Amino acid sequence: MTSPASSTPSPTSARGDGTAVIVLAAGAGTRMKSAIPKMLHPVGGRTMLAHAMHAAAGTGAGRIVVVVGHQREKVEPAALAEADALGIPVETAVQVEQNGTGDAVRAGLDALPEDFHGDIVVTTSDVPLLDAHTLANLIEVHSEEPPAAVTVLSSTADDPTGYGRIVRDDDGGVQRIVEHKDATELERQIDEVNSGVYAFSADLLRTALGQLTMNNSQGELYLTDVIEIARESGRLVRGHRAQDAAVVAGVNDRVQLSALGAELNRRVCEKWMRAGATIVDPSSTWIDVTCELTGQDVTVLPGVQLHGTTSVAGDAVIGPDSTLRDTSVGEGAVVERTHAHEAAIGPGAHVGPFAYLRPEAELGEGAKVGTFVEIKKSQIGNGSKVPHLTYVGDATIGENSNIGASSVFVNYDGVSKHRTVIGSHVRTGSDTMFIAPVQVGDGAYSGAGTVIKDDVPPGALAVSGGKQRNIEGWVTARRAGTPAAEAAEKAQRDSDKDGSGQ
């Protein structure tokens, strides 16, 4: 089951230089009350900045500029790293002082060539549900004949408090955008609000930015003032209202972050269910946007979290209560009450309950890793089993072998890690210790409680314990007065009475 393909083609600008996208990521985000820059808070497996960059890249824009400012030393490397992951060229521009959105866009515009005359989309880094499809529709509306100078993306808000209002004229055209603090009581009754996302003609934007003033309640350069400047110069201003208000909803604090994270997750779960997966309880299931359910009839039980690049193949069952990060799950595998990180689970394998797969744990087809088993940097061959209470670290186990309960692969000598190699069709007894480096040949056995320090030849039985020796009376002699000694003495008296026939 692959992710449903988008039918939205990459838009082509009506103007000759194509499209550029400026992503605003310079704000302080003080209401988050966090040492982490607002746009670097994660939602659905990506930072909000990464969501914005993916949406921008999805438009097919030829140029993308990320404007940084507050905590630039954290935001800029994150933007460049995401650009590398996307495989697209991205430039950063610096807003030296926080003088408003108009000033931030001017910094981004300076990063574009002076002879760029195409369309410029301006978006923000705190609108995590905004997608390429929505931006492509904005560009399409902006480019309709006659092409607009400005197109504003808006939405209808149930509670518009705090948002800029879209003021339209009698013909329905956008007249201006008024910020909430500057709005009259009548204007505050308007429920159409500004999303902070626009499409501009580059030439109009250059001219209008030079005419902005700080004559407002915030003492900042408002990008929204470009609307009135465009109209006063006789240019066409359009409004494009998004039907889905959540797509353009912004994050200002952690409450909004949580709400939009839940909404994004609901949409991700719905996408996979419509593509053929069974998600028993979407409200308790969290799936990052970067995960893939790659075949039909995947079943996800309650309490599951799929993070990072996790992929799950068809007919696999995940959960309940499992967390997988950057882990691949093969077709028909079952993973229950398991924590896995950077692991590979083969087709038909069974993991859990209460198993822990650490990085580079690789399970072959039909392998089993059972209750309270931890696997690290090890390969478990096809059909092999590690059923109970065992640690396997830095090891290779062949095919169709069985490791007894409570065994430990002792991989660390206090200085270095060493590797253990177990052959195929091996049967080891409970409580076997493998002191690495050591090899156990094909078809070999070990007795319970064996400490294997030397290689075991194929087909051999390894034992290390001598004959059991009982020291009678030790507890009563050495632990006199303890409950154990009293219990032992009573048992001896009872035995003596039984032996005398009384």
Secondary structure, 3 states (H helix, E strand, C coil): CCCCCCCCCCCCCCCCCCEEEEEEECCCCHHHCCCCCHHHCEECCEEHHHHHHHHHHHCCCCEEEEEECCCHHHHHHHHHHHHHHHCCCCEEEECCCCCCHHHHHHHHHHCCCCCCCCEEEEEECCCCCCCHHHHHHHHHHHHCCCCCCEEEEEEECCCCCCCCEEEECCCCCEEEEECHHHCCCCHHHCCEEEEEEEEEEHHHHHHHHCCCCCCCCCCCCCCCHHHHHHHHCCCCEEEEECCCHHHHCCCCCHHHHHHHHHHHHHHHHHHHHHCCCEECCHHHCEECCCCEECCCCCEECCCCEEECCCEECCCCEECCCCEEECCEECCCCEECCEEEECCEECCCCEECCCEEECCCCEECCCCEEEEEEEEECCEECCCCEEEEEEEEECEEECCCCEECCCCEEECECCCCECCEEECCCCEECCCCEEECCEEECCCCEECCCCEECCCECCCCEECCCCCCCCCCCHHHHHCCCCHHHHHHHHHHHHHHHHHHCC
